[in-house]
């Protein structure tokens, strides 16, 4: 299941975070990072998925 989340995180970072933690502070941080720059959103999403 982590592979699917990582693939989702690469194409749509907030979706990967949502699948991992649901709607919470990390989800909103990821949306903000994705809006500010696509790469920071990807890095944050992969970090959240790999950490848990």
Chimera marker file (.cmm) of the C-alpha trace (Angstrom):
<marker_set name="trace">
<marker id="1" x="0.000" y="0.000" z="0.000" r="1" g="1" b="0" radius="0.5"/>
<marker id="2" x="2.919" y="2.371" z="0.612" r="1" g="1" b="0" radius="0.5"/>
<marker id="3" x="3.967" y="2.029" z="-3.032" r="1" g="1" b="0" radius="0.5"/>
<marker id="4" x="0.531" y="3.273" z="-4.131" r="1" g="1" b="0" radius="0.5"/>
<marker id="5" x="0.739" y="6.186" z="-1.700" r="1" g="1" b="0" radius="0.5"/>
<marker id="6" x="4.197" y="7.163" z="-2.939" r="1" g="1" b="0" radius="0.5"/>
<marker id="7" x="3.046" y="7.054" z="-6.571" r="1" g="1" b="0" radius="0.5"/>
<marker id="8" x="0.062" y="9.226" z="-5.634" r="1" g="1" b="0" radius="0.5"/>
<marker id="9" x="2.421" y="11.568" z="-3.767" r="1" g="1" b="0" radius="0.5"/>
<marker id="10" x="4.565" y="12.023" z="-6.861" r="1" g="1" b="0" radius="0.5"/>
<marker id="11" x="1.660" y="12.878" z="-9.166" r="1" g="1" b="0" radius="0.5"/>
<marker id="12" x="-0.624" y="14.620" z="-6.667" r="1" g="1" b="0" radius="0.5"/>
<marker id="13" x="1.124" y="15.233" z="-3.310" r="1" g="1" b="0" radius="0.5"/>
<marker id="14" x="-1.962" y="16.147" z="-1.218" r="1" g="1" b="0" radius="0.5"/>
<marker id="15" x="-3.649" y="12.894" z="-2.247" r="1" g="1" b="0" radius="0.5"/>
<marker id="16" x="-0.727" y="10.847" z="-0.933" r="1" g="1" b="0" radius="0.5"/>
<marker id="17" x="-0.817" y="12.704" z="2.374" r="1" g="1" b="0" radius="0.5"/>
<marker id="18" x="-4.601" y="12.357" z="2.584" r="1" g="1" b="0" radius="0.5"/>
<marker id="19" x="-4.354" y="8.601" z="2.097" r="1" g="1" b="0" radius="0.5"/>
<marker id="20" x="-1.777" y="8.409" z="4.890" r="1" g="1" b="0" radius="0.5"/>
<marker id="21" x="-3.106" y="10.778" z="7.579" r="1" g="1" b="0" radius="0.5"/>
<marker id="22" x="-6.524" y="12.002" z="6.423" r="1" g="1" b="0" radius="0.5"/>
<marker id="23" x="-7.576" y="15.627" z="6.666" r="1" g="1" b="0" radius="0.5"/>
<marker id="24" x="-5.453" y="17.170" z="9.366" r="1" g="1" b="0" radius="0.5"/>
<marker id="25" x="-2.675" y="19.695" z="9.826" r="1" g="1" b="0" radius="0.5"/>
<marker id="26" x="-0.191" y="17.742" z="7.679" r="1" g="1" b="0" radius="0.5"/>
<marker id="27" x="-2.688" y="17.672" z="4.802" r="1" g="1" b="0" radius="0.5"/>
<marker id="28" x="-3.143" y="21.449" z="4.875" r="1" g="1" b="0" radius="0.5"/>
<marker id="29" x="0.618" y="22.024" z="5.154" r="1" g="1" b="0" radius="0.5"/>
<marker id="30" x="1.089" y="19.842" z="2.094" r="1" g="1" b="0" radius="0.5"/>
<marker id="31" x="-1.519" y="21.759" z="0.112" r="1" g="1" b="0" radius="0.5"/>
<marker id="32" x="0.253" y="25.009" z="1.005" r="1" g="1" b="0" radius="0.5"/>
<marker id="33" x="3.658" y="23.591" z="0.022" r="1" g="1" b="0" radius="0.5"/>
<marker id="34" x="2.259" y="22.243" z="-3.240" r="1" g="1" b="0" radius="0.5"/>
<marker id="35" x="0.781" y="25.633" z="-4.096" r="1" g="1" b="0" radius="0.5"/>
<marker id="36" x="4.079" y="27.356" z="-3.300" r="1" g="1" b="0" radius="0.5"/>
<marker id="37" x="6.068" y="24.855" z="-5.339" r="1" g="1" b="0" radius="0.5"/>
<marker id="38" x="5.385" y="21.402" z="-6.670" r="1" g="1" b="0" radius="0.5"/>
<marker id="39" x="8.726" y="19.894" z="-5.548" r="1" g="1" b="0" radius="0.5"/>
<marker id="40" x="8.391" y="20.920" z="-1.867" r="1" g="1" b="0" radius="0.5"/>
<marker id="41" x="4.936" y="19.329" z="-1.866" r="1" g="1" b="0" radius="0.5"/>
<marker id="42" x="6.351" y="16.070" z="-3.226" r="1" g="1" b="0" radius="0.5"/>
<marker id="43" x="9.201" y="16.027" z="-0.711" r="1" g="1" b="0" radius="0.5"/>
<marker id="44" x="6.838" y="16.671" z="2.187" r="1" g="1" b="0" radius="0.5"/>
<marker id="45" x="4.379" y="14.002" z="1.019" r="1" g="1" b="0" radius="0.5"/>
<marker id="46" x="7.057" y="11.336" z="0.600" r="1" g="1" b="0" radius="0.5"/>
<marker id="47" x="8.516" y="12.270" z="3.991" r="1" g="1" b="0" radius="0.5"/>
<marker id="48" x="5.097" y="11.901" z="5.673" r="1" g="1" b="0" radius="0.5"/>
<marker id="49" x="4.503" y="8.517" z="4.000" r="1" g="1" b="0" radius="0.5"/>
<marker id="50" x="7.988" y="7.176" z="4.769" r="1" g="1" b="0" radius="0.5"/>
<marker id="51" x="7.900" y="8.369" z="8.376" r="1" g="1" b="0" radius="0.5"/>
<marker id="52" x="4.842" y="6.327" z="9.351" r="1" g="1" b="0" radius="0.5"/>
<link id1="1" id2="2" r="1" g="1" b="0" radius="0.2"/>
<link id1="2" id2="3" r="1" g="1" b="0" radius="0.2"/>
<link id1="3" id2="4" r="1" g="1" b="0" radius="0.2"/>
<link id1="4" id2="5" r="1" g="1" b="0" radius="0.2"/>
<link id1="5" id2="6" r="1" g="1" b="0" radius="0.2"/>
<link id1="6" id2="7" r="1" g="1" b="0" radius="0.2"/>
<link id1="7" id2="8" r="1" g="1" b="0" radius="0.2"/>
<link id1="8" id2="9" r="1" g="1" b="0" radius="0.2"/>
<link id1="9" id2="10" r="1" g="1" b="0" radius="0.2"/>
<link id1="10" id2="11" r="1" g="1" b="0" radius="0.2"/>
<link id1="11" id2="12" r="1" g="1" b="0" radius="0.2"/>
<link id1="12" id2="13" r="1" g="1" b="0" radius="0.2"/>
<link id1="13" id2="14" r="1" g="1" b="0" radius="0.2"/>
<link id1="14" id2="15" r="1" g="1" b="0" radius="0.2"/>
<link id1="15" id2="16" r="1" g="1" b="0" radius="0.2"/>
<link id1="16" id2="17" r="1" g="1" b="0" radius="0.2"/>
<link id1="17" id2="18" r="1" g="1" b="0" radius="0.2"/>
<link id1="18" id2="19" r="1" g="1" b="0" radius="0.2"/>
<link id1="19" id2="20" r="1" g="1" b="0" radius="0.2"/>
<link id1="20" id2="21" r="1" g="1" b="0" radius="0.2"/>
<link id1="21" id2="22" r="1" g="1" b="0" radius="0.2"/>
<link id1="22" id2="23" r="1" g="1" b="0" radius="0.2"/>
<link id1="23" id2="24" r="1" g="1" b="0" radius="0.2"/>
<link id1="24" id2="25" r="1" g="1" b="0" radius="0.2"/>
<link id1="25" id2="26" r="1" g="1" b="0" radius="0.2"/>
<link id1="26" id2="27" r="1" g="1" b="0" radius="0.2"/>
<link id1="27" id2="28" r="1" g="1" b="0" radius="0.2"/>
<link id1="28" id2="29" r="1" g="1" b="0" radius="0.2"/>
<link id1="29" id2="30" r="1" g="1" b="0" radius="0.2"/>
<link id1="30" id2="31" r="1" g="1" b="0" radius="0.2"/>
<link id1="31" id2="32" r="1" g="1" b="0" radius="0.2"/>
<link id1="32" id2="33" r="1" g="1" b="0" radius="0.2"/>
<link id1="33" id2="34" r="1" g="1" b="0" radius="0.2"/>
<link id1="34" id2="35" r="1" g="1" b="0" radius="0.2"/>
<link id1="35" id2="36" r="1" g="1" b="0" radius="0.2"/>
<link id1="36" id2="37" r="1" g="1" b="0" radius="0.2"/>
<link id1="37" id2="38" r="1" g="1" b="0" radius="0.2"/>
<link id1="38" id2="39" r="1" g="1" b="0" radius="0.2"/>
<link id1="39" id2="40" r="1" g="1" b="0" radius="0.2"/>
<link id1="40" id2="41" r="1" g="1" b="0" radius="0.2"/>
<link id1="41" id2="42" r="1" g="1" b="0" radius="0.2"/>
<link id1="42" id2="43" r="1" g="1" b="0" radius="0.2"/>
<link id1="43" id2="44" r="1" g="1" b="0" radius="0.2"/>
<link id1="44" id2="45" r="1" g="1" b="0" radius="0.2"/>
<link id1="45" id2="46" r="1" g="1" b="0" radius="0.2"/>
<link id1="46" id2="47" r="1" g="1" b="0" radius="0.2"/>
<link id1="47" id2="48" r="1" g="1" b="0" radius="0.2"/>
<link id1="48" id2="49" r="1" g="1" b="0" radius="0.2"/>
<link id1="49" id2="50" r="1" g="1" b="0" radius="0.2"/>
<link id1="50" id2="51" r="1" g="1" b="0" radius="0.2"/>
<link id1="51" id2="52" r="1" g="1" b="0" radius="0.2"/>
</marker_set>
